């Protein structure tokens, strides 16, 4: 039995398949870039994940070790094949490099971090290493463990842990860090 399709249907199917292939390739490229950041965040207890990997300036955009310049830029501007994750203002990312030696640090009243508009690299690095990096590491660890769950109750518990971490900055009732740009965190979970 031979299936006969109209020329119009053939064109529609061909366009669909071509677009699907392009999207597949694009998704695969984004995942490969994400894996570089993810590896830095979780391997070697996060020691290879630096403040410059997290926030930087666009002039470093062609660095192979930092796809699309730095993590926040990559997530916000180069992962749209998985949906939008623009937060509107990069000051919501906790720490933002403003210029060569100037950083914005977002307020976190629980951790007693005051908002600072012109922090030095050293000040930003302390906040990053003490609060932000462990927070991101925990998010990725929870996301990785979610994929390994088989039982519905375990899956729901893991999703709940991720939701609480993203919404409240808490894990196991311990406060880690309050991250304003929640859509960026959700995108990291989706990419994983």
N, CA and C atoms as an extended XYZ file, in Angstrom:
576
Properties=species:S:1:pos:R:3:atomname:S:1:resname:S:1:resid:I:1 pbc="F F F"
N         0.839       -1.179        0.000 N   UNK     1
C         0.000        0.000        0.000 CA  UNK     1
C         0.883        1.241        0.000 C   UNK     1
N         0.656        2.112       -0.893 N   UNK     2
C         1.437        3.334       -1.022 CA  UNK     2
C         0.648        4.504       -0.458 C   UNK     2
N         1.307        5.276        0.373 N   UNK     3
C         0.685        6.447        0.967 CA  UNK     3
C         0.927        7.636        0.049 C   UNK     3
N        -0.136        8.290       -0.360 N   UNK     4
C        -0.015        9.439       -1.255 CA  UNK     4
C        -0.368       10.703       -0.487 C   UNK     4
N         0.575       11.646       -0.518 N   UNK     5
C         0.375       12.925        0.154 CA  UNK     5
C         0.304       14.037       -0.878 C   UNK     5
N        -0.499       15.016       -0.592 N   UNK     6
C        -0.564       16.171       -1.494 CA  UNK     6
C         0.758       16.930       -1.416 C   UNK     6
N         1.049       17.674       -2.456 N   UNK     7
C         2.277       18.472       -2.471 CA  UNK     7
C         2.300       19.459       -1.313 C   UNK     7
N         1.149       20.023       -1.012 N   UNK     8
C         1.054       20.987        0.085 CA  UNK     8
C         1.386       20.318        1.422 C   UNK     8
N         0.842       19.137        1.678 N   UNK     9
C         1.118       18.414        2.910 CA  UNK     9
C         2.591       18.008        2.982 C   UNK     9
N         3.148       17.604        1.852 N   UNK    10
C         4.570       17.261        1.817 CA  UNK    10
C         5.424       18.461        2.216 C   UNK    10
N         5.089       19.644        1.718 N   UNK    11
C         5.830       20.862        2.062 CA  UNK    11
C         5.721       21.163        3.555 C   UNK    11
N         4.507       21.035        4.091 N   UNK    12
C         4.295       21.293        5.516 CA  UNK    12
C         5.108       20.312        6.351 C   UNK    12
N         5.070       19.042        6.017 N   UNK    13
C         5.823       18.026        6.754 CA  UNK    13
C         7.330       18.257        6.636 C   UNK    13
N         7.779       18.588        5.453 N   UNK    14
C         9.204       18.837        5.242 CA  UNK    14
C         9.665       20.038        6.066 C   UNK    14
N         8.866       21.115        6.068 N   UNK    15
C         9.213       22.290        6.863 CA  UNK    15
C         9.244       21.941        8.349 C   UNK    15
N         8.265       21.168        8.798 N   UNK    16
C         8.220       20.757       10.205 CA  UNK    16
C         9.471       19.961       10.568 C   UNK    16
N         9.827       18.991        9.748 N   UNK    17
C        11.006       18.171       10.025 CA  UNK    17
C        12.284       19.003       10.002 C   UNK    17
N        12.396       19.902        9.064 N   UNK    18
C        13.583       20.755        9.002 CA  UNK    18
C        13.688       21.652       10.227 C   UNK    18
N        12.572       22.240       10.628 N   UNK    19
C        12.581       23.081       11.825 CA  UNK    19
C        12.866       22.264       13.066 C   UNK    19
N        12.328       21.066       13.139 N   UNK    20
C        12.577       20.200       14.287 CA  UNK    20
C        14.053       19.857       14.373 C   UNK    20
N        14.676       19.567       13.222 N   UNK    21
C        16.096       19.259       13.212 CA  UNK    21
C        16.921       20.448       13.681 C   UNK    21
N        16.559       21.647       13.219 N   UNK    22
C        17.274       22.851       13.632 CA  UNK    22
C        17.132       23.064       15.139 C   UNK    22
N        15.928       22.901       15.648 N   UNK    23
C        15.697       23.085       17.081 CA  UNK    23
C        16.459       22.032       17.884 C   UNK    23
N        16.483       20.798       17.374 N   UNK    24
C        17.221       19.735       18.056 CA  UNK    24
C        18.699       20.090       18.139 C   UNK    24
N        19.272       20.522       17.030 N   UNK    25
C        20.686       20.890       16.995 CA  UNK    25
C        20.944       22.069       17.936 C   UNK    25
N        20.057       23.059       17.899 N   UNK    26
C        20.209       24.220       18.769 CA  UNK    26
C        20.119       23.824       20.244 C   UNK    26
N        19.158       22.977       20.583 N   UNK    27
C        19.029       22.509       21.974 CA  UNK    27
C        20.279       21.751       22.412 C   UNK    27
N        20.766       20.918       21.534 N   UNK    28
C        21.963       20.127       21.840 CA  UNK    28
C        23.162       21.049       22.103 C   UNK    28
N        23.320       22.094       21.296 N   UNK    29
C        24.422       23.039       21.488 CA  UNK    29
C        24.287       23.785       22.818 C   UNK    29
N        23.081       24.170       23.155 N   UNK    30
C        22.853       24.862       24.428 CA  UNK    30
C        23.185       23.932       25.591 C   UNK    30
N        22.741       22.688       25.520 N   UNK    31
C        23.023       21.721       26.591 CA  UNK    31
C        24.526       21.504       26.739 C   UNK    31
N        25.238       21.411       25.629 N   UNK    32
C        26.699       21.232       25.689 CA  UNK    32
C        27.366       22.415       26.390 C   UNK    32
N        26.904       23.621       26.109 N   UNK    33
C        27.451       24.801       26.781 CA  UNK    33
C        27.091       24.780       28.267 C   UNK    33
N        25.847       24.428       28.570 N   UNK    34
C        25.411       24.353       29.966 CA  UNK    34
C        26.259       23.346       30.735 C   UNK    34
N        26.581       22.224       30.117 N   UNK    35
C        27.366       21.184       30.782 CA  UNK    35
C        28.733       21.716       31.234 C   UNK    35
N        29.314       22.636       30.488 N   UNK    36
C        30.599       23.230       30.894 CA  UNK    36
C        30.449       23.991       32.209 C   UNK    36
N        29.386       24.786       32.301 N   UNK    37
C        29.147       25.525       33.546 CA  UNK    37
C        28.782       24.577       34.678 C   UNK    37
N        27.903       23.642       34.393 N   UNK    38
C        27.460       22.702       35.419 CA  UNK    38
C        28.645       21.934       36.010 C   UNK    38
N        29.533       21.502       35.144 N   UNK    39
C        30.720       20.768       35.595 CA  UNK    39
C        31.552       21.627       36.547 C   UNK    39
N        31.732       22.895       36.192 N   UNK    40
C        32.497       23.787       37.067 CA  UNK    40
C        31.799       23.979       38.417 C   UNK    40
N        30.482       24.048       38.395 N   UNK    41
C        29.726       24.301       39.630 CA  UNK    41
C        29.788       23.107       40.578 C   UNK    41
N        29.660       21.889       40.057 N   UNK    42
C        29.555       20.734       40.962 CA  UNK    42
C        30.839       19.924       41.113 C   UNK    42
N        31.713       19.911       40.114 N   UNK    43
C        32.951       19.144       40.235 CA  UNK    43
C        33.938       19.847       41.160 C   UNK    43
N        34.787       19.052       41.795 N   UNK    44
C        35.850       19.595       42.642 CA  UNK    44
C        35.290       20.556       43.692 C   UNK    44
N        34.105       20.225       44.183 N   UNK    45
C        33.410       21.031       45.192 CA  UNK    45
C        33.233       22.491       44.773 C   UNK    45
N        33.111       22.715       43.466 N   UNK    46
C        32.867       24.054       42.947 CA  UNK    46
C        34.083       24.959       42.896 C   UNK    46
N        35.256       24.419       43.208 N   UNK    47
C        36.462       25.261       43.255 CA  UNK    47
C        36.828       25.856       41.892 C   UNK    47
N        36.401       25.214       40.807 N   UNK    48
C        36.719       25.713       39.468 CA  UNK    48
C        35.716       26.759       38.973 C   UNK    48
N        34.638       26.961       39.710 N   UNK    49
C        33.609       27.929       39.343 CA  UNK    49
C        33.927       29.254       40.027 C   UNK    49
N        34.285       30.260       39.239 N   UNK    50
C        34.750       31.530       39.791 CA  UNK    50
C        33.710       32.632       39.625 C   UNK    50
N        33.966       33.722       40.297 N   UNK    51
C        33.122       34.901       40.152 CA  UNK    51
C        33.094       35.353       38.694 C   UNK    51
N        34.226       35.273       38.001 N   UNK    52
C        34.272       35.658       36.586 CA  UNK    52
C        33.474       34.717       35.699 C   UNK    52
N        33.326       33.457       36.104 N   UNK    53
C        32.464       32.532       35.363 CA  UNK    53
C        31.001       32.917       35.523 C   UNK    53
N        30.666       33.451       36.674 N   UNK    54
C        29.281       33.785       36.984 CA  UNK    54
C        28.851       35.121       36.401 C   UNK    54
N        29.656       36.145       36.621 N   UNK    55
C        29.330       37.487       36.118 CA  UNK    55
C        30.580       38.111       35.537 C   UNK    55
N        30.420       38.768       34.409 N   UNK    56
C        31.567       39.340       33.738 CA  UNK    56
C        31.082       40.438       32.820 C   UNK    56
N        31.905       40.839       31.912 N   UNK    57
C        31.492       41.809       30.908 CA  UNK    57
C        31.473       41.130       29.548 C   UNK    57
N        30.747       41.690       28.639 N   UNK    58
C        30.560       41.097       27.317 CA  UNK    58
C        31.873       40.975       26.547 C   UNK    58
N        32.880       41.744       26.888 N   UNK    59
C        34.129       41.671       26.128 CA  UNK    59
C        34.776       40.285       26.201 C   UNK    59
N        34.408       39.486       27.175 N   UNK    60
C        34.957       38.133       27.314 CA  UNK    60
C        34.057       37.074       26.694 C   UNK    60
N        33.214       37.454       25.760 N   UNK    61
C        32.174       36.579       25.240 CA  UNK    61
C        32.695       35.403       24.411 C   UNK    61
N        33.883       35.468       23.878 N   UNK    62
C        34.389       34.399       23.024 CA  UNK    62
C        35.288       33.406       23.746 C   UNK    62
N        35.261       33.381       25.031 N   UNK    63
C        36.064       32.451       25.820 CA  UNK    63
C        35.407       31.072       25.805 C   UNK    63
N        36.114       30.062       25.295 N   UNK    64
C        35.551       28.703       25.218 CA  UNK    64
C        35.242       28.116       26.589 C   UNK    64
N        35.972       28.543       27.605 N   UNK    65
C        35.715       28.037       28.949 CA  UNK    65
C        34.510       28.697       29.603 C   UNK    65
N        34.066       29.793       29.009 N   UNK    66
C        32.885       30.510       29.489 CA  UNK    66
C        31.966       30.770       28.303 C   UNK    66
N        31.157       29.780       27.929 N   UNK    67
C        30.273       29.975       26.774 CA  UNK    67
C        29.411       31.223       26.918 C   UNK    67
N        29.397       32.025       25.885 N   UNK    68
C        28.634       33.266       25.835 CA  UNK    68
C        29.044       34.247       26.932 C   UNK    68
N        30.293       34.185       27.336 N   UNK    69
C        30.871       35.193       28.214 CA  UNK    69
C        30.860       34.870       29.689 C   UNK    69
N        29.703       34.560       30.226 N   UNK    70
C        29.572       34.233       31.652 CA  UNK    70
C        28.202       33.603       31.869 C   UNK    70
N        28.045       32.884       32.964 N   UNK    71
C        26.850       32.073       33.201 CA  UNK    71
C        25.555       32.872       33.121 C   UNK    71
N        25.472       33.980       33.811 N   UNK    72
C        24.214       34.718       33.843 CA  UNK    72
C        23.817       35.182       32.446 C   UNK    72
N        24.770       35.663       31.664 N   UNK    73
C        24.501       36.077       30.289 CA  UNK    73
C        24.058       34.883       29.441 C   UNK    73
N        24.746       33.773       29.590 N   UNK    74
C        24.397       32.563       28.851 CA  UNK    74
C        22.955       32.141       29.136 C   UNK    74
N        22.593       32.031       30.408 N   UNK    75
C        21.245       31.590       30.788 CA  UNK    75
C        20.196       32.583       30.296 C   UNK    75
N        20.439       33.852       30.504 N   UNK    76
C        19.431       34.866       30.207 CA  UNK    76
C        19.261       35.119       28.707 C   UNK    76
N        20.340       35.077       27.948 N   UNK    77
C        20.268       35.528       26.556 CA  UNK    77
C        20.519       34.462       25.491 C   UNK    77
N        20.980       33.281       25.876 N   UNK    78
C        21.388       32.307       24.858 CA  UNK    78
C        20.756       30.924       25.043 C   UNK    78
N        19.660       30.861       25.749 N   UNK    79
C        18.971       29.584       25.956 CA  UNK    79
C        17.498       29.679       25.578 C   UNK    79
N        17.151       30.614       24.722 N   UNK    80
C        15.746       30.871       24.391 CA  UNK    80
C        15.067       29.688       23.710 C   UNK    80
N        15.827       28.758       23.163 N   UNK    81
C        15.231       27.569       22.556 CA  UNK    81
C        14.464       26.759       23.612 C   UNK    81
N        14.767       27.001       24.889 N   UNK    82
C        14.058       26.346       25.996 CA  UNK    82
C        13.058       27.282       26.671 C   UNK    82
N        12.805       28.445       26.090 N   UNK    83
C        11.876       29.404       26.660 CA  UNK    83
C        12.610       30.619       27.202 C   UNK    83
N        11.858       31.648       27.496 N   UNK    84
C        12.427       32.903       27.960 CA  UNK    84
C        12.843       32.822       29.420 C   UNK    84
N        13.910       33.548       29.752 N   UNK    85
C        14.335       33.628       31.155 CA  UNK    85
C        14.960       34.981       31.455 C   UNK    85
N        14.463       36.002       30.812 N   UNK    86
C        14.985       37.351       31.055 CA  UNK    86
C        14.425       37.880       32.373 C   UNK    86
N        15.306       38.418       33.187 N   UNK    87
C        14.837       38.928       34.478 CA  UNK    87
C        14.666       40.443       34.482 C   UNK    87
N        14.993       41.088       33.389 N   UNK    88
C        14.773       42.512       33.285 CA  UNK    88
C        15.909       43.368       33.797 C   UNK    88
N        16.555       42.955       34.856 N   UNK    89
C        17.630       43.739       35.448 CA  UNK    89
C        18.645       42.789       36.051 C   UNK    89
N        19.866       42.851       35.570 N   UNK    90
C        20.880       41.919       36.049 CA  UNK    90
C        21.253       42.137       37.511 C   UNK    90
N        20.774       43.210       38.105 N   UNK    91
C        21.017       43.407       39.534 CA  UNK    91
C        20.247       42.367       40.363 C   UNK    91
N        19.348       41.655       39.739 N   UNK    92
C        18.592       40.613       40.434 CA  UNK    92
C        19.376       39.307       40.529 C   UNK    92
N        20.577       39.279       39.993 N   UNK    93
C        21.349       38.033       39.970 CA  UNK    93
C        22.260       37.884       41.176 C   UNK    93
N        22.111       38.739       42.154 N   UNK    94
C        22.913       38.622       43.374 CA  UNK    94
C        24.166       39.464       43.314 C   UNK    94
N        25.010       39.182       42.330 N   UNK    95
C        26.246       39.927       42.123 CA  UNK    95
C        26.360       40.207       40.630 C   UNK    95
N        26.666       41.423       40.288 N   UNK    96
C        26.803       41.803       38.880 CA  UNK    96
C        28.057       42.631       38.695 C   UNK    96
N        28.901       42.207       37.762 N   UNK    97
C        30.081       42.996       37.420 CA  UNK    97
C        29.629       44.194       36.595 C   UNK    97
N        29.972       45.381       37.064 N   UNK    98
C        29.571       46.613       36.386 CA  UNK    98
C        30.662       47.123       35.460 C   UNK    98
N        31.882       47.058       35.917 N   UNK    99
C        33.040       47.501       35.141 CA  UNK    99
C        34.233       46.684       35.616 C   UNK    99
N        35.401       47.033       35.160 N   UNK   100
C        36.581       46.212       35.443 CA  UNK   100
C        36.781       45.921       36.926 C   UNK   100
N        36.601       46.890       37.791 N   UNK   101
C        36.832       46.664       39.221 CA  UNK   101
C        35.659       47.089       40.090 C   UNK   101
N        34.442       47.005       39.543 N   UNK   102
C        33.275       47.454       40.285 CA  UNK   102
C        32.137       46.440       40.139 C   UNK   102
N        31.541       46.073       41.281 N   UNK   103
C        30.473       45.079       41.302 CA  UNK   103
C        29.272       45.610       42.079 C   UNK   103
N        28.098       45.177       41.657 N   UNK   104
C        26.881       45.421       42.413 CA  UNK   104
C        26.613       44.168       43.243 C   UNK   104
N        26.308       44.342       44.524 N   UNK   105
C        25.941       43.223       45.405 CA  UNK   105
C        24.524       43.475       45.894 C   UNK   105
N        23.654       42.496       45.676 N   UNK   106
C        22.252       42.597       46.075 CA  UNK   106
C        22.102       42.362       47.576 C   UNK   106
N        21.156       43.030       48.163 N   UNK   107
C        20.883       42.893       49.598 CA  UNK   107
C        20.297       41.517       49.900 C   UNK   107
N        20.742       40.946       51.005 N   UNK   108
C        20.186       39.702       51.541 CA  UNK   108
C        20.139       39.885       53.050 C   UNK   108
N        18.984       40.284       53.571 N   UNK   109
C        18.893       40.663       54.982 CA  UNK   109
C        19.128       39.483       55.922 C   UNK   109
N        18.756       38.275       55.534 N   UNK   110
C        18.960       37.122       56.422 CA  UNK   110
C        20.454       36.859       56.615 C   UNK   110
N        21.213       36.914       55.532 N   UNK   111
C        22.662       36.718       55.626 CA  UNK   111
C        23.410       38.001       55.989 C   UNK   111
N        22.656       39.044       56.288 N   UNK   112
C        23.217       40.342       56.680 CA  UNK   112
C        24.169       40.901       55.623 C   UNK   112
N        23.726       40.811       54.375 N   UNK   113
C        24.486       41.390       53.260 CA  UNK   113
C        23.779       42.686       52.871 C   UNK   113
N        24.487       43.781       52.949 N   UNK   114
C        23.935       45.069       52.543 CA  UNK   114
C        24.108       45.252       51.045 C   UNK   114
N        23.135       45.935       50.430 N   UNK   115
C        23.284       46.266       49.021 CA  UNK   115
C        24.467       47.214       48.861 C   UNK   115
N        25.266       46.931       47.860 N   UNK   116
C        26.429       47.774       47.606 CA  UNK   116
C        26.557       47.976       46.106 C   UNK   116
N        26.669       49.218       45.695 N   UNK   117
C        26.687       49.537       44.273 CA  UNK   117
C        28.084       49.556       43.667 C   UNK   117
N        29.100       49.760       44.457 N   UNK   118
C        30.472       49.809       43.937 CA  UNK   118
C        31.408       48.948       44.771 C   UNK   118
N        31.088       47.681       44.891 N   UNK   119
C        31.928       46.756       45.658 CA  UNK   119
C        33.175       46.405       44.854 C   UNK   119
N        34.228       46.098       45.555 N   UNK   120
C        35.464       45.663       44.902 CA  UNK   120
C        35.334       44.181       44.509 C   UNK   120
N        36.271       43.732       43.696 N   UNK   121
C        36.308       42.312       43.310 CA  UNK   121
C        36.404       41.439       44.559 C   UNK   121
N        37.244       41.820       45.482 N   UNK   122
C        37.458       41.032       46.696 CA  UNK   122
C        36.172       40.918       47.515 C   UNK   122
N        35.453       42.023       47.665 N   UNK   123
C        34.184       41.991       48.402 CA  UNK   123
C        33.167       41.093       47.703 C   UNK   123
N        33.062       41.234       46.394 N   UNK   124
C        32.121       40.417       45.624 CA  UNK   124
C        32.497       38.939       45.685 C   UNK   124
N        33.776       38.660       45.624 N   UNK   125
C        34.241       37.271       45.646 CA  UNK   125
C        33.925       36.598       46.980 C   UNK   125
N        34.033       37.319       48.062 N   UNK   126
C        33.698       36.764       49.382 CA  UNK   126
C        32.225       36.367       49.434 C   UNK   126
N        31.341       37.256       49.008 N   UNK   127
C        29.901       36.964       48.991 CA  UNK   127
C        29.610       35.799       48.045 C   UNK   127
N        30.225       35.825       46.882 N   UNK   128
C        30.034       34.766       45.894 CA  UNK   128
C        30.435       33.407       46.469 C   UNK   128
N        31.625       33.308       47.032 N   UNK   129
C        32.119       32.019       47.541 CA  UNK   129
C        31.374       31.541       48.786 C   UNK   129
N        30.964       32.472       49.622 N   UNK   130
C        30.312       32.095       50.881 CA  UNK   130
C        28.823       31.769       50.711 C   UNK   130
N        28.135       32.473       49.809 N   UNK   131
C        26.687       32.321       49.712 CA  UNK   131
C        26.180       31.868       48.340 C   UNK   131
N        26.561       32.591       47.315 N   UNK   132
C        25.976       32.342       45.996 CA  UNK   132
C        26.422       31.018       45.384 C   UNK   132
N        27.708       30.728       45.409 N   UNK   133
C        28.206       29.479       44.826 CA  UNK   133
C        27.610       28.245       45.522 C   UNK   133
N        27.597       28.169       46.858 N   UNK   134
C        26.971       27.002       47.504 CA  UNK   134
C        25.474       26.876       47.186 C   UNK   134
N        24.805       28.016       47.047 N   UNK   135
C        23.388       28.009       46.691 CA  UNK   135
C        23.191       27.385       45.307 C   UNK   135
N        23.956       27.841       44.319 N   UNK   136
C        23.841       27.301       42.961 CA  UNK   136
C        24.244       25.825       42.910 C   UNK   136
N        25.253       25.468       43.661 N   UNK   137
C        25.698       24.066       43.719 CA  UNK   137
C        24.572       23.175       44.267 C   UNK   137
N        23.919       23.607       45.306 N   UNK   138
C        22.812       22.837       45.888 CA  UNK   138
C        21.671       22.700       44.888 C   UNK   138
N        21.360       23.771       44.163 N   UNK   139
C        20.306       23.706       43.154 CA  UNK   139
C        20.633       22.657       42.094 C   UNK   139
N        21.852       22.649       41.605 N   UNK   140
C        22.248       21.694       40.568 CA  UNK   140
C        22.258       20.276       41.132 C   UNK   140
N        22.734       20.099       42.332 N   UNK   141
C        22.721       18.765       42.951 CA  UNK   141
C        21.299       18.234       43.081 C   UNK   141
N        20.374       19.080       43.498 N   UNK   142
C        18.976       18.661       43.609 CA  UNK   142
C        18.395       18.315       42.240 C   UNK   142
N        18.744       19.095       41.252 N   UNK   143
C        18.262       18.844       39.899 CA  UNK   143
C        18.802       17.521       39.359 C   UNK   143
N        20.076       17.258       39.587 N   UNK   144
C        20.686       15.991       39.144 CA  UNK   144
C        20.029       14.815       39.863 C   UNK   144
N        19.818       14.947       41.159 N   UNK   145
C        19.215       13.842       41.915 CA  UNK   145
C        17.770       13.592       41.493 C   UNK   145
N        17.077       14.633       41.041 N   UNK   146
C        15.696       14.472       40.578 CA  UNK   146
C        15.621       13.493       39.412 C   UNK   146
N        16.586       13.565       38.508 N   UNK   147
C        16.594       12.657       37.347 CA  UNK   147
C        16.769       11.200       37.755 C   UNK   147
N        17.358       10.972       38.911 N   UNK   148
C        17.626        9.604       39.362 CA  UNK   148
C        16.452        8.989       40.118 C   UNK   148
N        15.461        9.778       40.456 N   UNK   149
C        14.316        9.286       41.231 CA  UNK   149
C        13.407        8.435       40.359 C   UNK   149
N        12.883        7.359       40.956 N   UNK   150
C        11.979        6.454       40.231 CA  UNK   150
C        10.561        6.471       40.814 C   UNK   150
N        10.463        6.579       42.120 N   UNK   151
C         9.168        6.544       42.795 CA  UNK   151
C         8.508        7.914       42.786 C   UNK   151
N         7.198        7.928       42.570 N   UNK   152
C         6.454        9.191       42.490 CA  UNK   152
C         6.630       10.049       43.734 C   UNK   152
N         6.598        9.439       44.921 N   UNK   153
C         6.773       10.204       46.159 CA  UNK   153
C         8.144       10.862       46.225 C   UNK   153
N         9.176       10.147       45.789 N   UNK   154
C        10.532       10.700       45.778 CA  UNK   154
C        10.648       11.848       44.777 C   UNK   154
N        10.012       11.692       43.637 N   UNK   155
C        10.028       12.738       42.604 CA  UNK   155
C         9.348       13.998       43.133 C   UNK   155
N         8.170       13.827       43.742 N   UNK   156
C         7.439       14.971       44.284 CA  UNK   156
C         8.221       15.651       45.400 C   UNK   156
N         8.882       14.869       46.250 N   UNK   157
C         9.690       15.443       47.328 CA  UNK   157
C        10.838       16.266       46.746 C   UNK   157
N        11.509       15.740       45.721 N   UNK   158
C        12.628       16.464       45.100 CA  UNK   158
C        12.158       17.748       44.434 C   UNK   158
N        11.037       17.682       43.740 N   UNK   159
C        10.489       18.887       43.104 CA  UNK   159
C        10.148       19.921       44.167 C   UNK   159
N         9.585       19.490       45.272 N   UNK   160
C         9.248       20.387       46.378 CA  UNK   160
C        10.520       21.032       46.953 C   UNK   160
N        11.584       20.246       47.113 N   UNK   161
C        12.847       20.792       47.627 CA  UNK   161
C        13.400       21.866       46.690 C   UNK   161
N        13.320       21.606       45.396 N   UNK   162
C        13.794       22.583       44.410 CA  UNK   162
C        12.935       23.842       44.473 C   UNK   162
N        11.617       23.679       44.554 N   UNK   163
C        10.713       24.835       44.637 CA  UNK   163
C        10.989       25.691       45.865 C   UNK   163
N        11.207       25.049       47.008 N   UNK   164
C        11.487       25.790       48.246 CA  UNK   164
C        12.828       26.519       48.142 C   UNK   164
N        13.817       25.859       47.564 N   UNK   165
C        15.116       26.496       47.401 CA  UNK   165
C        15.000       27.727       46.502 C   UNK   165
N        14.291       27.581       45.397 N   UNK   166
C        14.141       28.706       44.468 CA  UNK   166
C        13.310       29.828       45.084 C   UNK   166
N        12.189       29.505       45.705 N   UNK   167
C        11.261       30.526       46.214 CA  UNK   167
C        11.730       31.175       47.516 C   UNK   167
N        12.312       30.370       48.406 N   UNK   168
C        12.623       30.885       49.743 CA  UNK   168
C        14.108       30.903       50.077 C   UNK   168
N        14.925       30.278       49.222 N   UNK   169
C        16.355       30.233       49.507 CA  UNK   169
C        16.717       29.235       50.584 C   UNK   169
N        15.817       28.269       50.852 N   UNK   170
C        16.038       27.323       51.942 CA  UNK   170
C        16.173       25.894       51.432 C   UNK   170
N        17.005       25.125       52.153 N   UNK   171
C        17.106       23.686       51.931 CA  UNK   171
C        17.177       23.023       53.303 C   UNK   171
N        16.310       22.038       53.529 N   UNK   172
C        16.215       21.369       54.838 CA  UNK   172
C        16.051       22.385       55.976 C   UNK   172
N        15.187       23.352       55.753 N   UNK   173
C        14.889       24.414       56.724 CA  UNK   173
C        16.088       25.278       57.080 C   UNK   173
N        17.158       25.205       56.309 N   UNK   174
C        18.322       26.055       56.525 CA  UNK   174
C        18.364       27.091       55.400 C   UNK   174
N        18.480       28.326       55.788 N   UNK   175
C        18.526       29.413       54.811 CA  UNK   175
C        19.904       29.435       54.156 C   UNK   175
N        19.916       29.449       52.809 N   UNK   176
C        21.178       29.529       52.075 CA  UNK   176
C        21.392       30.914       51.469 C   UNK   176
N        20.448       31.338       50.610 N   UNK   177
C        20.613       32.597       49.895 CA  UNK   177
C        19.290       32.926       49.214 C   UNK   177
N        18.944       34.183       49.169 N   UNK   178
C        17.719       34.620       48.491 CA  UNK   178
C        18.081       35.176       47.127 C   UNK   178
N        17.693       34.475       46.095 N   UNK   179
C        18.037       34.825       44.720 CA  UNK   179
C        16.805       35.407       44.057 C   UNK   179
N        16.870       36.655       43.616 N   UNK   180
C        15.696       37.337       43.074 CA  UNK   180
C        15.276       36.852       41.693 C   UNK   180
N        16.236       36.528       40.843 N   UNK   181
C        15.936       36.155       39.453 CA  UNK   181
C        15.578       34.665       39.377 C   UNK   181
N        14.409       34.337       39.899 N   UNK   182
C        14.003       32.925       39.989 CA  UNK   182
C        13.887       32.250       38.631 C   UNK   182
N        13.526       33.002       37.588 N   UNK   183
C        13.402       32.397       36.265 CA  UNK   183
C        14.752       31.876       35.773 C   UNK   183
N        15.836       32.498       36.203 N   UNK   184
C        17.175       32.022       35.843 CA  UNK   184
C        17.426       30.669       36.510 C   UNK   184
N        17.030       30.542       37.765 N   UNK   185
C        17.196       29.280       38.491 CA  UNK   185
C        16.350       28.178       37.869 C   UNK   185
N        15.129       28.510       37.517 N   UNK   186
C        14.254       27.506       36.879 CA  UNK   186
C        14.831       27.051       35.549 C   UNK   186
N        15.433       27.969       34.815 N   UNK   187
C        16.054       27.614       33.532 CA  UNK   187
C        17.205       26.642       33.760 C   UNK   187
N        17.983       26.839       34.822 N   UNK   188
C        19.074       25.909       35.123 CA  UNK   188
C        18.540       24.507       35.369 C   UNK   188
N        17.423       24.410       36.060 N   UNK   189
C        16.810       23.097       36.313 CA  UNK   189
C        16.329       22.484       35.004 C   UNK   189
N        15.730       23.274       34.152 N   UNK   190
C        15.251       22.780       32.846 CA  UNK   190
C        16.424       22.279       32.011 C   UNK   190
N        17.521       23.034       32.006 N   UNK   191
C        18.680       22.631       31.205 CA  UNK   191
C        19.279       21.342       31.707 C   UNK   191
N        19.158       21.103       32.986 N   UNK   192
C        19.730       19.892       33.541 CA  UNK   192
C        18.807       18.723       33.267 C   UNK   192
